[in-house]
Amino acid sequence: MAMDYGAQTLDDTRVPKELRPKFSLILATVNDRPRELRRFIDHIPQDFLLVTEVIIVNQAESALHLQTHNSIPPSTITVINSPERGLSVSRNKGLQRANGEILVFPDDDCFYDSKTLALVQSTFDKDQNIDVLLARHVDHRNGKSPHPRLGRKKHIQRNDLVRFGNSITIFVRRSHKTDGISFDERFGAGSVYGSHEETDYLMRLHDNGCQIIYDSEIVVYHELHDYDEWPVRKTFTYAMGGGAAWKKNRIPLREIIYHLFLRPTIGALLGLVQLRPLVFRYRATRALGGIFGFVLYSSKR
């Protein structure tokens, strides 16, 4: 079924709690991945379609033409047309319109395992003390993951968020502890600091008293990037995001030295010794970008 979302207007009135959907999936796109976006929506299990709202923030000038299965109710999908670029800007616009009990921030090229949403819901239902649940990011092509397999539940401490923060794997239960917290629009793709918006977001949730749990049995699929082939400018701005986020959130000095300087510098030297110029370029650019972001960041907006 083709759906044209060229000029949709939205009602800003919040839905009463008893009528709220269970999930609000807030997804930003520049309208350049129609197949991946359809795949994401088509992987929402049928029994969750009536309790899920998909809020798509379309940052492109052109209308969003979305091909979906006929069985998806039109009310499930809401589109906000907003040509203003910036991942965090778009997510915040989605947050303002979200009515669900659980907030989620997928990318347009990720998708869920058939059990993902059911496991998230049951985990929250069984333990009312959990405020934020982090899933495991897995590449569906080869099963590789940047996150460890630690069994069912691991309590995440503040410093762990440097490793476990990944926006597509975040599930937030709405409450008085989470409702007032949004993304810092200086961070994320399309902003000055091109990454680590999720690290900053999670740290502010943690600092506001939220209990954060990582469950490696809950899976979100997304291809792992070959970062060595990234353009220099993109690598630099993404690295700036790390340096700025760690400075903003007062990460311990030993972590900053390791992640910002030692690890990428050693990687660059290994790339040089092994005659791998792309590895050298990526690691060296990451080291310089992280340091630059750390120095440049100021708490004054």
Secondary structure, DSSP 8 states (H G I E B T S, - for coil): -EEE-SS---------GGG--SEEEEEEE-S--HHHHHHHHHTS-GGGGGGEEEEEEE-SSS--EEE--TTS-GGGEEEEE-----HHHHHHHHHHH---SEEE---TT-EE-TTHHHHHHHHHHH-TT--EEEEEEE-TTT---SS----S-EE--GGGHHHH--GGGEEEE-STTTTT----TTBSTTSSB-S-HHHHHHHHHHHTT--EEEEEEEEEE-----GGGS-HHHHHHHHHHHHHHHHHTT--HHHHIIIIIIHHHHHHHHHHHTT-HHHHHHHHHHHHHHHHHHHH--S--
